[in-house]
Amino acid sequence: MKFGVVIFPGSNCDRDMIEALQNGLGCEVVQLWHKDRDLSMFSLQDCIVLPGGFSYGDYLRCGAIARFSPMMQSVIEFAKKGGKVLGVCNGFQILCESGLLPGVLLRNEHQQFVCKNVFIKDMHDNILKIPIAHGEGRYFAPQEVIDELVNENRIIFRYCDENGEVTNNANPNGAFYNIAGIVNAQGNVMGMMPHPERACNPILGNTDGLKVFDLLFSAKLVNN
């Protein structure tokens, strides 16, 4: 699988993502500039990644300007054809702003930026320790959307404690239903607030991020 990492003005996790994909997973990575449009080098079996950061300075709402960039128009077309897309942190916000994923990421409930390791539980009940770093990570959607996500098993990550218990105390930002990551109905567009690319190297004392990538790009998820 080949990966394309989109770089916006204000992206600050693109290098981390490239490092994780190249050296952690041994994948080919192509850097994509926000003003370009060409995705012809990618097949629908490849994946486009929207990394974390502060695209266009996070003016207006987070991801609201990036949604209109030339490259995002191509990414939206790519996703609608069935191509795989992953958005992490600011990338998740961009996916929601673009309509590729439902819901919105609001200001953290405690109105403060949060940067720490948290525990999340995936859809197979595996408990992972992954870093977060965001000020607007509180996932919100109407109740009917939440019900749809639950009924269709599209919530891929939820905040939990070290024992896997999903509690209010384990929720770092007030996200509705402790949601840390979701997938679209077709299973090819995925968004999450935690940063798996920051937990892919033994030098950092944590390789749980590699397990995140293994889940996100396994056939059992993208072909659900």
Secondary structure, 3 states (H helix, E strand, C coil): CEEEEEECCCECCHHHHHHHHHHHCCCEEEEEECCCCCCCCCCCCCEEEECCECHHHHCCCCCCCHHHCHHHHHHHHHHHCCCEEEEECHHHHHHHHHCCCCCEEECCCCCCCEEEEEEEEECCCCEEEEEEEECCCEEECCHHHHHHHHHCCCEEEEEECCCCCCCCCCCCCCCHHHEEEEECCCCCEEEECCCHHHCCEHHHCECHHHHHHHHHCCHHHHCC
